[in-house]
Amino acid sequence: MYALGVSDRATVGASPDPPAGCHHSPAVASFLHCEGLGRRPPSGVNRLVCYFAAPSMTERGTRWGREARISHRRGHVRGKARWTLVLTAGLLALAACGKSEPPKPPPPSVAVSHPLVQTVVEWDEYTARLSAIDSVDVRARVSGYLQSIHFADGTVVAAGALLFVIDPRPYEAVLNRAKADLTLAEARLDLARKDLVRAQFLVKSRAISQEEADTRAAQVNQAAASVAGAKAAVDASALDVEFTRVTAPIGGRVSRHQITVGNLIIGGGTSNATLLTSIVSLDPIYAYFDVDEQAYLKYARLNLAGQRPSSREVQNPVEIGVADEANFPHRGWMDFVDNQLDPNTGTLLGRAVVSNHDLLFSPGQFVRLRLAGSGRYEAVLAPDEAIGTDQSQRFVWVIDGENKAQYRTVTVGPLYEGKRIVREGLAAGDRIVVGGVQRVRPGLVVQPEDQPIPPCPSAPPLPERPETSPTPDQMPDADAD
């Protein structure tokens, strides 16, 4: 057997006619025909095998021809796909050459302003608890059965208003008996005086002895003492009758009644006396707060430097706000500073007095209190929203002469009237971004729009430090605490 193999562009021969005994498929015939004419064979006919065999090899030649036809069809499809990709790429390149670059976006608009320079006073904030200046537990001074109640629970009562009435009849009876004893004592005194007058007349005529006259004089003194005792008994009984009417010792808001009508009340000045109700004063009201040791040292050094007087010497101003108020609209003044720090907490107790004419405050309520924590000085102020936070440092965006944004770190202090005090990093002539901060990046050119910062109210003047220490008669009354 002989075989002719054509593989990977191999040439079969110049003659298109196959040798004798070779059985071709149509694909093989096509290849040989193109090769004979000097043309490129169809794509995909890359491997041709021609077998010169005996008739027994006919089946193998038929399978070889079928494989050649399949390879020819696949190569034709790949060729079309390559030409399609080339044409599409060329069209896209021509389209791109005909278009211009899009215009650059305009610089972002931001609101800018100059920082405020204003006289300020720094304020230290604390949590304070309100307490009534006067607070009384109402108890009865006499025992008896409760007869009536003359107030509504939780209302405001005036000093001397009637609250309870205890059955007065037993005490009225005692008063009547005391009055009768007084009348008897007065009658005996009158008789003794008359006997003494007669005795003095008789002793002159020696009708009676001097001893008898002295006895009559002593009886007068005894009768006078009995009258005084009877009067005291009447007064005591009258007080008991008066004490059956329980009145408000102070003006303020009364609590609920702790006992109802018909119950036995134990009176007297002992701890076992029945609690009837309680009353607290409302206007003005105390605000107690605790100052830590660091703040105490700061206030002491400010006092020594003459920048802020001590609250022990002057009534430094305070401002108060309740839970639903953003600011501190209520005014007060310092009234008391304790004489020592609490060794358990390391804090110092302070007290302020606040007006409560509209009865907004209630004893036991917690409020926000701020106390002047510095002297008056010139400070740089900026809106708090213009100051950003970058990890552990604060910064602002400063716009230079070329309208470029510059990143600048600052050192800030507390808030003053809604504005942040900037201790370092800003000057009065700087332009800072106060609106559109989120659109700014370092070195970005922006379109600034002036937006002036509204000024803050000026800091009130602080009380002046007295030249001498207060005298004892100038000190507040100790009973007021």
C-alpha positions in Angstrom: 0.0 0.0 0.0 1.1 3.6 -0.7 -0.3 6.8 0.9 0.0 10.4 -0.1 -0.4 12.9 2.9 -0.9 16.6 2.6 -0.9 18.4 6.0 -0.7 22.0 7.0 -0.5 23.7 3.6 1.5 20.8 2.0 1.4 20.6 -1.8 -0.1 17.4 -3.3 1.3 17.9 -6.8 1.1 20.0 -9.9 -1.3 17.6 -11.6 -4.9 17.9 -10.5 -5.5 14.4 -11.5 -5.2 11.9 -8.7 -3.1 8.8 -9.1 -4.7 5.6 -10.1 -6.5 3.8 -7.4 -7.1 7.0 -5.2 -10.6 7.4 -4.0 -11.3 11.2 -3.3 -14.2 12.9 -1.5 -15.6 16.2 -3.1 -13.5 18.3 -0.6 -10.3 16.6 -1.8 -11.2 17.1 -5.4 -11.8 20.8 -4.6 -8.4 21.1 -3.0 -6.6 19.5 -5.9 -8.5 21.6 -8.4 -7.5 24.8 -6.8 -4.0 23.7 -6.4 -3.8 22.9 -10.1 -5.1 26.3 -11.1 -2.7 28.2 -8.8 -5.4 29.4 -6.4 -5.7 29.3 -2.7 -7.6 26.3 -1.5 -10.8 26.9 0.5 -10.3 27.9 4.1 -10.3 25.0 6.5 -8.9 22.4 4.2 -5.7 22.2 6.0 -5.1 18.5 6.2 -5.6 16.1 3.2 -4.8 12.5 3.2 -5.0 10.5 0.1 -4.7 6.8 0.3 -3.6 4.6 -2.5 -5.0 1.4 -1.5 -6.8 -1.6 -2.6 -10.6 -1.7 -2.8 -10.6 -2.7 0.9 -9.6 0.9 1.8 -12.6 2.5 0.4 -14.4 2.9 3.7 -11.4 4.8 5.3 -11.3 7.2 2.4 -15.0 8.0 2.7 -14.6 9.0 6.4 -11.6 11.1 5.5 -13.7 13.0 3.0 -16.4 13.7 5.5 -14.0 15.2 8.0 -12.6 17.5 5.4 -16.0 18.9 4.5 -16.8 19.7 8.2 -13.4 21.5 8.6 -14.1 23.6 5.5 -17.5 24.9 6.8 -16.0 25.9 10.2 -13.1 27.8 8.6 -15.6 29.7 6.4 -17.6 30.9 9.5 -14.4 32.1 11.3 -13.4 34.1 8.3 -16.6 36.0 8.2 -16.4 36.8 11.9 -12.9 38.3 11.5 -14.0 40.5 8.7 -17.0 41.7 10.7 -14.8 42.7 13.7 -12.3 44.6 11.5 -15.2 46.6 9.8 -16.8 47.5 13.2 -13.5 48.8 14.6 -12.9 51.0 11.6 -16.3 52.5 11.8 -15.9 53.3 15.5 -12.5 54.9 14.9 -14.0 57.2 12.2 -16.9 58.2 14.5 -14.4 59.0 17.3 -12.4 61.3 15.1 -15.4 63.3 14.2 -16.3 64.3 17.9 -14.8 67.0 20.2 -13.9 66.7 23.9 -16.8 67.6 26.4 -16.4 71.0 28.2 -15.1 71.0 31.8 -17.7 71.5 34.6 -17.8 74.9 36.2 -16.2 75.4 39.7 -18.5 74.5 42.5 -20.2 77.3 44.3 -19.6 77.6 48.0 -20.6 80.2 50.7 -17.7 82.0 52.3 -17.4 84.5 55.1 -14.9 86.2 57.3 -14.7 85.0 61.0 -16.2 87.2 63.6 -14.0 89.0 66.1 -16.0 89.8 69.2 -15.7 90.3 73.0 -16.8 87.1 74.6 -17.1 85.4 78.0 -16.6 81.6 78.0 -19.2 79.6 79.8 -18.8 76.3 81.6 -21.8 74.0 81.5 -23.0 71.8 84.4 -26.0 69.7 85.2 -27.9 71.2 88.1 -30.8 70.0 90.3 -33.4 72.4 91.5 -34.4 72.6 95.1 -37.0 74.7 97.0 -35.7 77.5 99.2 -38.3 76.6 101.8 -39.7 73.1 102.3 -42.1 72.2 105.1 -43.6 68.9 106.2 -47.1 69.8 107.6 -47.9 68.0 110.9 -50.5 68.6 113.5 -49.6 70.0 116.9 -52.6 68.4 118.6 -54.1 65.0 118.5 -57.6 64.3 117.4 -59.8 63.1 114.6 -59.5 64.9 111.2 -62.7 66.8 110.6 -62.2 68.4 107.2 -59.7 69.2 104.4 -59.7 72.6 102.8 -57.3 72.5 99.8 -57.0 70.7 96.4 -54.0 68.4 96.0 -51.1 70.0 94.1 -52.3 73.6 94.1 -50.5 76.7 95.1 -51.5 78.0 98.5 -50.6 81.2 100.3 -49.0 81.4 103.7 -51.7 81.1 106.4 -54.2 79.4 104.2 -56.4 76.8 106.0 -55.5 73.2 105.1 -57.0 70.8 107.8 -59.4 71.1 110.7 -59.2 68.6 113.6 -62.3 68.2 115.8 -61.9 71.1 118.2 -64.6 70.2 120.7 -62.4 68.4 123.3 -60.0 71.4 123.3 -62.8 73.9 123.5 -64.1 72.2 126.6 -60.6 72.3 128.1 -60.5 76.0 127.2 -63.8 76.7 128.9 -62.7 74.9 132.1 -59.5 77.0 132.1 -61.5 80.1 131.8 -63.6 79.1 134.7 -60.5 78.4 136.8 -59.3 81.8 135.9 -62.5 83.4 137.0 -62.3 81.5 140.3 -58.7 82.6 140.8 -59.6 86.2 140.1 -62.4 86.0 142.7 -60.1 84.6 145.3 -57.6 87.3 144.6 -60.2 90.0 145.0 -61.3 88.5 148.3 -57.7 88.2 149.5 -57.1 91.8 148.7 -60.1 92.9 150.7 -59.1 90.8 153.6 -55.6 92.4 153.5 -57.1 95.9 153.6 -59.2 95.1 156.7 -56.2 93.4 158.3 -54.1 96.5 157.7 -56.8 98.7 159.4 -57.2 96.3 162.3 -53.5 95.9 162.9 -53.2 99.7 163.5 -55.8 99.4 166.3 -54.0 96.3 167.6 -57.3 94.3 167.0 -55.2 91.6 165.3 -51.7 90.6 165.5 -49.0 91.5 163.0 -48.7 87.8 162.2 -52.3 87.7 161.1 -51.8 90.8 158.9 -48.8 89.2 157.3 -50.8 86.0 156.6 -53.5 88.1 154.8 -50.8 89.7 152.7 -49.4 86.3 151.7 -52.8 85.1 150.7 -53.1 88.0 148.3 -49.8 87.0 146.7 -51.0 83.4 146.5 -54.3 84.4 144.9 -52.4 86.6 142.4 -50.2 83.7 141.4 -53.2 81.5 141.0 -54.7 84.1 138.6 -51.5 84.1 136.6 -51.5 80.3 136.4 -55.2 80.3 135.4 -54.4 82.8 132.6 -51.6 80.6 131.3 -53.9 77.6 131.3 -56.4 79.7 129.3 -53.8 80.7 126.9 -52.6 77.1 126.4 -56.1 75.8 125.9 -56.7 78.6 123.4 -53.6 77.5 121.5 -54.8 73.9 121.4 -58.1 75.1 120.0 -56.2 77.2 117.4 -54.0 74.3 116.5 -57.0 72.2 115.5 -57.0 74.5 112.4 -53.9 73.5 110.5 -52.7 76.3 108.2 -49.9 76.7 105.6 -46.7 77.9 107.3 -45.3 79.1 104.0 -46.6 79.9 100.6 -45.9 77.5 97.8 -47.2 74.3 96.1 -48.9 71.8 98.4 -48.6 68.1 97.9 -51.4 65.6 98.2 -53.1 64.9 101.6 -51.6 61.9 103.3 -54.6 61.2 105.5 -58.3 61.3 104.9 -61.2 62.7 107.0 -62.2 60.6 110.0 -58.8 59.3 110.8 -57.1 59.8 114.2 -54.1 62.2 114.0 -51.3 62.0 116.4 -50.0 65.5 117.2 -47.1 66.9 119.1 -43.6 67.8 118.3 -42.3 64.2 118.1 -41.2 62.2 115.1 -44.3 60.1 115.6 -46.6 63.0 114.7 -48.8 62.3 111.7 -47.6 63.7 108.4 -50.5 65.5 106.8 -48.9 67.0 103.6 -45.9 69.0 102.5 -45.3 72.4 100.9 -42.4 73.7 98.9 -41.7 77.3 97.9 -41.4 78.1 94.2 -40.1 81.6 93.5 -37.2 82.0 93.6 -35.6 78.6 93.5 -32.2 77.1 94.2 -30.0 75.3 91.6 -27.3 73.1 93.1 -24.4 71.7 91.0 -21.1 70.1 91.6 -17.8 71.5 90.3 -14.8 69.2 89.7 -11.4 70.0 91.1 -9.9 71.1 87.8 -12.7 73.7 87.3 -12.3 74.8 90.9 -8.6 75.4 90.4 -9.3 77.3 87.2 -11.7 79.7 88.9 -9.3 80.2 91.8 -6.4 81.1 89.4 -8.7 83.5 87.5 -9.6 85.2 90.8 -5.9 85.5 91.7 -5.1 87.0 88.3 -8.0 89.5 88.6 -9.7 88.2 85.5 -12.8 86.8 87.1 -13.9 87.4 90.8 -14.7 84.4 93.0 -18.4 83.4 93.4 -17.7 83.5 97.2 -17.2 87.3 96.9 -19.6 88.4 94.2 -22.8 87.2 92.6 -21.4 85.9 89.3 -24.1 85.4 86.6 -25.4 82.0 85.6 -27.8 81.0 82.8 -30.2 78.0 82.9 -32.0 76.0 80.3 -34.4 73.1 80.7 -34.5 69.9 78.7 -36.7 71.2 75.8 -34.7 74.4 75.3 -31.7 74.7 73.0 -30.3 77.8 74.7 -30.1 79.2 78.2 -32.9 81.8 78.4 -33.2 82.0 82.2 -30.9 84.2 84.3 -29.7 83.8 87.8 -26.7 84.5 90.0 -24.4 82.6 92.3 -25.5 82.5 95.9 -23.2 80.0 97.7 -20.0 78.0 97.4 -19.3 75.2 99.9 -16.3 75.5 102.2 -14.7 72.2 101.3 -14.5 69.6 98.5 -16.3 66.3 99.0 -13.5 63.8 99.7 -15.6 60.9 98.2 -16.3 62.6 94.8 -13.6 65.3 94.6 -16.2 67.9 93.8 -17.3 71.2 95.3 -20.9 72.1 95.8 -22.2 75.4 94.4 -25.6 77.0 94.5 -27.3 79.6 92.3 -30.6 81.4 92.8 -33.0 81.7 89.8 -36.2 83.6 89.4 -39.2 81.4 88.8 -42.0 83.9 88.4 -43.7 81.9 85.6 -43.4 78.7 87.7 -41.7 76.8 84.9 -39.2 75.2 87.4 -40.1 72.6 90.0 -38.1 71.4 92.9 -36.2 68.2 92.1 -36.0 69.0 88.4 -32.7 68.7 86.5 -31.6 71.6 84.3 -28.6 72.7 82.3 -26.6 75.4 84.0 -23.7 77.4 82.7 -21.4 79.6 84.7 -19.0 82.3 83.5 -15.7 80.5 83.2 -13.4 83.3 82.0 -13.0 87.1 81.9 -14.1 89.2 78.9 -11.7 89.0 76.0 -11.5 89.4 72.2 -12.1 86.0 70.4 -12.3 84.7 66.8 -15.7 83.0 66.2 -16.8 80.7 63.3 -20.0 78.7 62.6 -19.7 75.3 64.1 -20.8 73.7 60.8 -17.8 75.2 59.0 -15.4 73.3 61.2 -14.7 69.7 60.2 -13.2 66.8 62.1 -10.3 64.8 60.7 -9.6 62.0 63.2 -8.1 63.8 66.2 -7.9 67.3 64.8 -10.3 70.0 63.7 -9.9 71.9 60.4 -11.5 74.6 58.2 -11.4 75.3 54.4 -9.7 78.7 53.7 -10.1 80.3 50.3 -7.0 82.0 49.0 -6.6 84.9 46.5 -6.9 82.4 43.6 -10.1 81.0 44.9 -8.4 77.7 45.8 -9.4 75.8 48.8 -6.7 75.3 51.5 -6.9 72.8 54.3 -6.0 74.4 57.6 -6.0 72.9 61.1 -7.4 74.9 64.0 -7.7 74.8 67.8 -11.2 75.3 69.0 -12.8 76.2 72.3 -16.4 76.1 73.6 -19.5 77.4 71.9 -20.5 81.0 72.4 -24.0 82.0 71.3 -24.1 79.2 68.7 -20.6 80.1 67.3 -17.4 78.1 68.0 -14.5 80.0 69.6 -11.3 79.4 67.5 -8.2 79.8 69.7 -5.6 79.2 67.0 -5.4 78.9 63.2 -7.7 81.6 62.0 -7.4 85.4 61.6 -10.0 88.1 61.0 -9.1 88.5 57.3 -9.3 84.9 56.3 -12.2 83.7 54.1 -13.6 80.4 55.3 -16.2 78.1 53.7 -19.4 78.2 55.7 -21.7 76.5 53.1 -21.1 73.6 50.7 -18.2 72.2 52.7 -18.9 68.7 51.3 -18.0 69.9 47.7 -14.5 71.2 48.7 -11.2 69.4 48.2 -7.6 70.5 48.8 -6.5 72.8 45.9 -9.9 72.8 44.2 -10.9 76.1 42.5 -14.3 77.2 43.7 -16.8 79.9 43.0 -17.1 81.9 46.3 -20.3 83.6 47.3 -20.2 86.0 50.2 -22.5 85.1 53.1 -21.8 87.3 56.2 -22.0 85.7 59.6 -24.6 87.4 61.8 -23.0 89.0 64.9 -23.5 87.6 68.4 -24.8 89.6 71.3 -22.0 91.2 73.3 -20.9 89.5 76.5 -22.4 91.2 79.6 -20.0 92.8 82.0 -19.0 90.6 85.0 -19.4 91.9 88.5 -16.5 93.7 89.9 -14.4 92.2 92.6 -14.9 94.0 96.0 -11.9 95.7 97.4 -12.5 94.3 100.9 -13.9 91.0 102.2 -17.6 91.1 103.2 -18.3 91.8 106.8 -20.4 89.5 108.9 -23.5 91.7 108.6 -23.1 91.6 104.8 -23.1 87.8 104.7 -26.3 86.0 103.7 -28.5 84.7 106.5 -27.5 81.2 107.4 -31.2 80.3 108.0 -32.0 80.9 104.3 -30.2 77.7 103.3 
